[in-house]
Amino acid sequence: MKSISKVWIVLFSILSCTVSYAQIRNSKTETVKVYGNCDMCKATIEKAGNLKKIAKVDWNKDTKMATLTYNFKKTSQDEILKRIALSGYDSDKFLAPDEAYAKLASCCQYERKAKVEAKMDMPKKEMKMHEHRAKKESATETSELTAVFDSYYALKDALVSSDAAMAASKGGDLQKAIESVKIGKLAMDVHMVWMKVFKDLAADAKKIADSKDLSKQRSDFTNLSKNMYGLMKASPQETPTYFQHCPMANGGKGADWLSKEDAIKNPYFGSQMLSCGKTVETIKQ
């Protein structure tokens, strides 16, 4: 009876896996090397890469090969591997951040020396190709976030004008721009920042879009600007951006904002105290 039960368990597992894969529409399957050691690594890698009905990862601890099955219209191999890298695991395309690797359990900390040596011994021709690819990716990531930053500036200008209706409209535009970003096109360092801030950015933009209360919009703009600053620092644009501060805003606690011009135009007070504040940092590429 025990042997029969085991057979049914195996069959059920196979069937469950088959159903899970079948749920992924427009599926594409690829195999990529992901570095790790043990079953704990397997659980973490697969959890990081999986997305319900969009992506499924199956990692083999012996071969170090990960089978990626995903909806190519909704995600990409790069996007999946970036999520896995953020959890601490290197692949042949993306290195995990050092701090993420350091947080892994000692049994999960795989050997990284070979990957570092391979990078150091890269031939000059291949190095130039690598640099060219990096520049191309940087340009792509910059353009990918342009609509987000432009929508933010438009919202800021509406608050400078003390126009609550316009601020609501521009807040809606910003929310759409945030939700339209294709994270698979972002470079690894920008992707890391984006994953930390995009939910808050979208939530604050929605709050502003849903409100007609100017003081409430300005309050939500404070936190929005804080996260936008972090994103701008990770992905500076072609022209300088001015990070500005007003000590009187936010009930005297002070508040910041980003501007495309050095001249102070305060979004927290508008015409009441238009020039209150100063530029505290210039962000350049």
C-alpha positions as CSV (number, residue, x, y, z in Angstrom):
1,M,0.0,0.0,0.0
2,K,2.9,2.4,0.8
3,S,4.4,1.8,-2.6
4,I,1.1,2.6,-4.3
5,S,0.7,5.8,-2.2
6,K,4.2,6.9,-3.3
7,V,3.3,6.3,-7.0
8,W,0.2,8.5,-6.6
9,I,2.2,11.2,-4.9
10,V,4.7,11.3,-7.7
11,L,2.0,11.3,-10.3
12,F,0.2,14.1,-8.5
13,S,3.4,16.2,-8.4
14,I,4.0,15.7,-12.1
15,L,0.4,16.6,-12.9
16,S,0.5,19.7,-10.6
17,C,3.7,20.9,-12.3
18,T,2.2,20.3,-15.8
19,V,-1.0,22.3,-14.9
20,S,1.2,25.1,-13.5
21,Y,3.1,25.4,-16.7
22,A,0.0,25.1,-18.8
23,Q,-1.4,28.2,-17.1
24,I,1.3,30.3,-18.6
25,R,0.1,31.7,-21.9
26,N,2.4,32.7,-24.8
27,S,5.0,30.6,-23.0
28,K,8.7,30.4,-23.9
29,T,11.2,28.1,-22.3
30,E,14.9,28.8,-21.9
31,T,17.7,27.2,-19.9
32,V,20.2,29.5,-18.0
33,K,23.0,28.8,-15.6
34,V,22.3,30.1,-12.1
35,Y,24.9,29.6,-9.3
36,G,24.0,28.0,-6.0
37,N,24.7,25.0,-3.7
38,C,21.8,23.3,-2.0
39,D,18.0,22.7,-1.7
40,M,17.7,26.0,0.3
41,C,19.2,27.7,-2.7
42,K,16.7,26.0,-5.0
43,A,13.8,27.2,-2.9
44,T,15.1,30.8,-2.9
45,I,16.0,30.9,-6.6
46,E,12.6,29.5,-7.6
47,K,10.6,31.7,-5.3
48,A,12.5,34.8,-6.6
49,G,12.0,33.9,-10.2
50,N,8.4,32.7,-10.1
51,L,5.4,34.9,-10.9
52,K,1.9,33.4,-10.8
53,K,0.7,32.6,-14.3
54,I,3.6,34.6,-15.8
55,A,6.9,32.9,-15.0
56,K,8.0,29.5,-13.6
57,V,11.6,28.6,-12.6
58,D,12.9,25.1,-12.0
59,W,16.5,25.0,-10.8
60,N,18.7,21.9,-10.6
61,K,21.2,22.0,-7.8
62,D,23.5,19.4,-9.5
63,T,23.8,21.0,-12.9
64,K,23.2,24.6,-11.7
65,M,20.9,25.0,-14.7
66,A,17.6,26.9,-14.3
67,T,14.7,26.2,-16.7
68,L,12.7,29.4,-17.2
69,T,9.2,29.1,-18.6
70,Y,7.5,32.5,-19.0
71,N,4.9,34.5,-20.9
72,F,7.2,36.4,-23.3
73,K,4.5,39.1,-23.7
74,K,4.5,40.0,-20.0
75,T,8.1,39.4,-18.9
76,S,11.6,38.5,-20.1
77,Q,14.6,36.3,-19.3
78,D,16.4,39.4,-18.0
79,E,13.6,40.4,-15.7
80,I,13.5,37.0,-14.1
81,L,17.3,36.8,-13.7
82,K,17.4,40.2,-12.2
83,R,14.9,39.2,-9.5
84,I,17.0,36.1,-8.9
85,A,20.2,38.2,-8.6
86,L,18.4,40.5,-6.1
87,S,17.9,37.4,-3.9
88,G,21.6,36.8,-3.9
89,Y,22.3,34.4,-6.8
90,D,24.6,35.0,-9.8
91,S,23.7,33.9,-13.3
92,D,25.9,34.1,-16.4
93,K,24.1,37.4,-17.3
94,F,23.7,39.2,-13.9
95,L,25.8,39.3,-10.8
96,A,24.0,39.5,-7.4
97,P,24.6,42.6,-5.3
98,D,27.4,41.9,-2.8
99,E,25.0,42.8,0.1
100,A,22.4,40.3,-1.2
101,Y,25.1,37.6,-1.5
102,A,26.4,38.4,2.0
103,K,22.9,37.8,3.5
104,L,22.8,34.2,2.2
105,A,23.2,31.3,4.7
106,S,26.8,30.0,4.9
107,C,25.7,26.8,3.2
108,C,24.3,28.8,0.3
109,Q,27.4,31.0,-0.3
110,Y,28.7,29.5,-3.6
111,E,32.1,30.1,-5.0
112,R,32.2,33.4,-6.9
113,K,36.0,33.6,-7.6
114,A,35.8,32.0,-11.1
115,K,33.3,34.6,-12.3
116,V,35.5,37.5,-11.1
117,E,38.6,36.0,-12.7
118,A,36.7,35.5,-16.0
119,K,35.7,39.1,-16.0
120,M,39.3,40.2,-15.3
121,D,40.7,38.1,-18.1
122,M,38.2,39.4,-20.7
123,P,40.0,40.0,-24.0
124,K,40.3,43.7,-25.1
125,K,37.9,43.1,-28.1
126,E,35.3,41.5,-25.8
127,M,35.8,44.2,-23.2
128,K,35.1,46.9,-25.8
129,M,31.9,45.1,-26.8
130,H,30.9,44.8,-23.2
131,E,31.5,48.6,-22.7
132,H,29.5,49.4,-25.8
133,R,26.6,47.2,-24.6
134,A,26.7,48.8,-21.2
135,K,26.5,52.3,-22.8
136,K,23.6,51.1,-25.0
137,E,21.8,49.7,-21.9
138,S,22.4,53.0,-20.0
139,A,20.8,55.0,-22.8
140,T,17.8,52.6,-22.9
141,E,17.3,52.8,-19.1
142,T,17.5,56.6,-19.3
143,S,14.8,56.8,-22.0
144,E,12.7,54.2,-20.1
145,L,12.3,56.6,-17.1
146,T,12.1,59.8,-19.1
147,A,8.2,59.8,-19.1
148,V,8.2,59.2,-15.3
149,F,10.5,62.2,-14.6
150,D,8.7,64.5,-17.1
151,S,5.3,63.7,-15.5
152,Y,6.8,64.4,-12.1
153,Y,8.0,67.9,-13.3
154,A,4.6,68.6,-14.8
155,L,3.0,67.7,-11.4
156,K,5.5,69.9,-9.6
157,D,4.7,72.9,-11.9
158,A,0.9,72.4,-11.3
159,L,1.6,72.6,-7.5
160,V,3.8,75.7,-8.0
161,S,0.7,77.3,-9.7
162,S,-1.5,76.1,-6.8
163,D,-3.8,74.5,-9.4
164,A,-5.4,71.4,-7.6
165,A,-7.3,70.3,-10.7
166,M,-4.2,70.4,-12.8
167,A,-2.2,68.6,-10.1
168,A,-4.8,65.8,-10.0
169,S,-4.5,65.5,-13.8
170,K,-0.7,65.4,-13.8
171,G,-0.8,63.0,-10.9
172,G,-2.8,60.6,-13.0
173,D,-0.3,61.0,-15.9
174,L,2.5,60.2,-13.5
175,Q,0.7,57.1,-12.2
176,K,0.3,55.8,-15.8
177,A,4.0,56.6,-16.6
178,I,5.1,54.6,-13.6
179,E,2.9,51.6,-14.4
180,S,4.2,51.6,-18.0
181,V,7.9,51.2,-17.2
182,K,9.3,48.0,-18.5
183,I,11.6,46.9,-15.7
184,G,13.3,44.4,-17.9
185,K,14.9,47.3,-19.7
186,L,16.4,48.8,-16.6
187,A,20.1,48.3,-15.7
188,M,20.7,46.2,-12.6
189,D,21.5,49.1,-10.2
190,V,18.5,51.1,-11.4
191,H,16.3,48.0,-11.2
192,M,17.2,47.5,-7.5
193,V,16.1,51.1,-6.7
194,W,13.0,50.8,-8.8
195,M,11.9,47.6,-7.0
196,K,12.2,49.5,-3.7
197,V,10.3,52.6,-4.7
198,F,7.8,52.0,-7.5
199,K,4.9,50.9,-5.3
200,D,5.2,54.0,-3.1
201,L,5.6,56.2,-6.2
202,A,2.5,54.8,-7.8
203,A,0.5,55.0,-4.5
204,D,1.5,58.6,-3.9
205,A,0.8,59.6,-7.5
206,K,-2.7,58.0,-7.2
207,K,-3.4,59.8,-4.0
208,I,-2.6,63.1,-5.7
209,A,-4.7,62.1,-8.8
210,D,-7.7,61.2,-6.6
211,S,-7.6,64.4,-4.5
212,K,-8.8,68.0,-5.2
213,D,-7.4,69.2,-1.9
214,L,-4.2,71.2,-2.6
215,S,-2.8,70.9,0.9
216,K,-3.3,67.1,0.8
217,Q,-1.7,66.9,-2.7
218,R,1.3,68.9,-1.4
219,S,1.6,66.6,1.6
220,D,1.7,63.5,-0.6
221,F,4.2,65.2,-2.9
222,T,6.7,65.3,-0.1
223,N,7.0,61.5,0.1
224,L,6.8,61.2,-3.7
225,S,9.7,63.6,-4.1
226,K,11.8,61.6,-1.6
227,N,11.5,58.4,-3.6
228,M,11.9,60.2,-6.9
229,Y,15.2,61.6,-5.6
230,G,16.5,58.1,-5.0
231,L,15.5,57.0,-8.4
232,M,17.1,60.1,-10.1
233,K,20.3,59.5,-8.2
234,A,20.4,55.9,-9.6
235,S,19.5,57.1,-13.1
236,P,20.5,60.7,-13.8
237,Q,19.2,62.2,-17.1
238,E,21.1,63.9,-19.9
239,T,20.5,67.4,-18.5
240,P,21.3,68.4,-14.9
241,T,18.6,68.0,-12.2
242,Y,18.4,70.3,-9.2
243,F,17.5,68.9,-5.8
244,Q,15.9,71.7,-3.8
245,H,14.8,72.1,-0.2
246,C,12.4,74.4,1.6
247,P,12.9,74.5,5.5
248,M,9.4,76.0,6.0
249,A,7.4,73.2,4.2
250,N,5.8,70.1,5.8
251,G,4.8,72.0,9.0
252,G,8.3,73.4,9.5
253,K,9.9,70.0,9.2
254,G,11.2,70.8,5.7
255,A,10.6,69.2,2.4
256,D,12.4,68.6,-0.9
257,W,11.7,68.4,-4.6
258,L,13.4,68.0,-8.0
259,S,13.5,70.7,-10.7
260,K,14.9,71.0,-14.2
261,E,16.0,74.6,-13.4
262,D,18.2,76.1,-10.7
263,A,15.8,79.0,-10.0
264,I,13.6,78.3,-7.0
265,K,9.9,77.8,-7.6
266,N,8.4,76.3,-4.5
267,P,5.7,73.7,-5.1
268,Y,4.7,73.7,-1.4
269,F,3.7,77.3,-1.1
270,G,3.3,78.6,-4.7
271,S,2.9,82.4,-5.0
272,Q,2.7,82.8,-1.2
273,M,6.5,82.0,-0.8
274,L,7.6,81.2,-4.4
275,S,11.3,81.7,-3.8
276,C,11.5,80.0,-0.4
277,G,14.2,77.4,-0.5
278,K,17.6,76.6,-2.1
279,T,19.3,74.1,-4.4
280,V,21.2,71.7,-2.2
281,E,22.5,69.3,-4.9
282,T,23.0,69.2,-8.7
283,I,22.5,65.7,-10.1
284,K,24.4,65.1,-13.4
285,Q,25.1,62.0,-15.6
